[in-house]
């Protein structure tokens, strides 16, 4: 996935754009993981890769009229993302980190890519991205700083983190 999505994205957007999307998405994924799955440790490169997949999604939406086979591109983008989300239901895998990184990768690309405009002025798209990132990060950080007992604030989180099969989730 890293080679398939990361390399073309870096070639297209440059090393700085790639690094910004990966780093900001990873931070967002770790924050989301801490908020919704505090008993699970989130680590690894897949968090940043979900940011790149989110970035590729907005590029696909934007370029859909000039691509040769949009349906094939959608499938090639969705398949690894869905497999990763399904694997995230295994114990000790963290879907919250992946989803947070995906959303922030999408929004970050709106800000850092000079090629996304959707028939709007470029500054409007960047402003939408900045507002989206602000609406993600400010409440998340405020919530994170206000937590005292992180395990008690989310009753439904376990259902999203682990599917109960063969007592897999008993230790969570």
C-alpha positions in Angstrom: 0.0 0.0 0.0 2.8 2.4 0.9 4.5 1.8 -2.5 1.3 1.9 -4.5 -0.2 5.0 -2.9 2.8 6.7 -1.2 5.3 6.8 -4.1 2.9 8.3 -6.7 1.6 10.8 -4.2 5.1 11.9 -3.3 6.1 12.2 -7.0 2.9 14.2 -7.7 2.9 16.5 -4.7 6.6 16.5 -3.7 8.3 15.3 -0.6 7.2 18.2 1.5 3.5 17.7 0.7 3.8 13.9 1.3 5.6 14.5 4.6 3.0 17.1 5.8 0.1 14.8 4.9 1.7 11.8 6.6 2.8 13.6 9.7 -0.4 15.6 10.3 -2.5 12.5 9.6 -0.5 10.4 11.9 -0.8 12.9 14.7 -4.5 13.1 14.1 -4.8 9.3 14.1 -2.9 9.0 17.4 -5.2 11.7 19.0 -8.3 9.9 17.7 -7.0 6.6 19.0 -6.3 8.0 22.4 -9.8 9.6 22.6 -11.8 6.5 21.5 -9.5 3.6 22.3 -7.4 4.6 25.3 -6.6 1.0 26.3 -5.2 0.3 22.9 -1.8 1.5 21.9 -1.7 2.9 18.4 1.6 2.7 16.5 2.8 1.9 13.1 2.9 3.3 9.6 -0.6 2.3 8.6 -1.9 5.4 10.3 0.0 7.7 8.0 -0.9 5.5 5.1 -4.6 6.0 5.8 -3.8 9.8 5.6 -2.4 9.2 2.2 -5.4 7.1 1.2 -7.6 10.1 2.3 -5.4 12.4 0.2 -5.7 10.1 -2.8 -9.5 10.1 -2.4 -9.8 13.8 -2.7 -7.4 13.7 -5.7 -9.6 11.0 -7.3 -12.8 13.0 -6.7 -11.1 16.1 -8.1 -9.6 14.4 -11.2 -12.6 12.1 -11.9 -13.4 13.8 -15.2 -9.9 13.5 -16.7 -9.2 9.9 -15.5 -9.5 7.1 -18.0 -11.1 4.5 -15.8 -12.6 6.0 -12.7 -14.4 2.9 -11.5 -11.1 0.9 -11.5 -9.4 3.7 -9.6 -12.2 3.7 -7.0 -11.9 0.0 -6.5 -8.1 0.2 -6.3 -8.4 2.9 -3.6 -11.3 1.4 -1.7 -10.1 -2.3 -1.5 -7.0 -1.8 0.7 -8.8 0.7 2.8 -11.7 -1.6 3.5 -9.4 -4.6 4.1 -7.6 -2.5 6.7 -10.8 -1.4 8.4 -12.0 -5.0 8.5 -8.6 -6.1 10.0 -9.1 -3.3 12.5 -11.8 -5.3 14.1 -9.2 -7.8 15.3 -8.1 -7.4 18.8 -5.4 -4.8 19.4 -5.9 -3.2 16.0 -7.1 0.4 16.1 -9.7 1.5 13.6 -10.1 4.9 15.3 -6.5 5.8 14.4 -7.1 4.8 10.8 -10.4 6.7 10.4 -9.0 9.8 12.1 -5.9 9.8 9.8 -8.1 9.2 6.7 -10.3 12.2 7.5 -7.3 14.5 8.3 -5.4 13.3 5.2 -8.4 14.3 3.1 -8.6 17.7 4.7 -4.8 18.3 4.8 -4.6 17.7 1.1 -7.3 20.4 0.5 -4.9 22.8 2.2 -1.5 21.8 0.9 -2.3 20.8 -2.7 -2.3 23.6 -5.2 -4.1 21.5 -7.7 -7.4 21.0 -5.9 -10.0 23.7 -6.7 -13.4 22.1 -7.6 -14.3 25.1 -9.8 -13.9 27.3 -6.8 -11.2 29.8 -6.1 -8.2 27.9 -4.6 -8.4 30.0 -1.4 -12.0 28.9 -0.8 -10.9 25.2 -0.9 -8.0 25.9 1.3 -10.2 27.7 3.8 -12.6 24.8 3.9 -9.7 22.5 4.6 -8.4 24.8 7.4 -11.8 25.1 8.9 -12.2 21.3 8.8 -8.8 20.7 10.4 -9.6 23.3 13.1 -12.9 21.6 13.8 -11.1 18.3 14.1 -8.1 19.3 16.2 -9.4 22.0 18.6 -12.2 19.9 20.2 -10.0 16.8 20.1 -7.1 18.3 21.9 -9.5 20.0 24.4 -11.3 16.7 25.0 -7.9 14.9 25.3 -6.7 17.4 27.9 -9.9 17.2 29.9 -9.9 13.4 30.3 -9.3 12.0 33.8 -10.4 8.4 33.4 -10.0 7.7 29.7 -11.5 4.2 29.8 -14.9 5.3 31.1 -15.9 8.0 28.5 -16.8 5.8 25.5 -19.2 2.9 26.1 -19.7 2.0 22.4 -16.0 2.2 21.4 -15.3 -1.5 22.1 -17.8 -2.6 19.5 -15.9 -0.6 16.9 -12.5 -1.8 18.0 -13.1 -5.6 18.3 -15.7 -8.1 17.0 -16.3 -10.7 19.7 -15.2 -14.0 18.2 -13.7 -16.8 20.3 -13.3 -14.5 23.3 -10.9 -12.3 21.4 -12.0 -9.1 23.0 -12.1 -10.3 26.6 -8.8 -8.6 27.5 -9.9 -5.2 26.2 
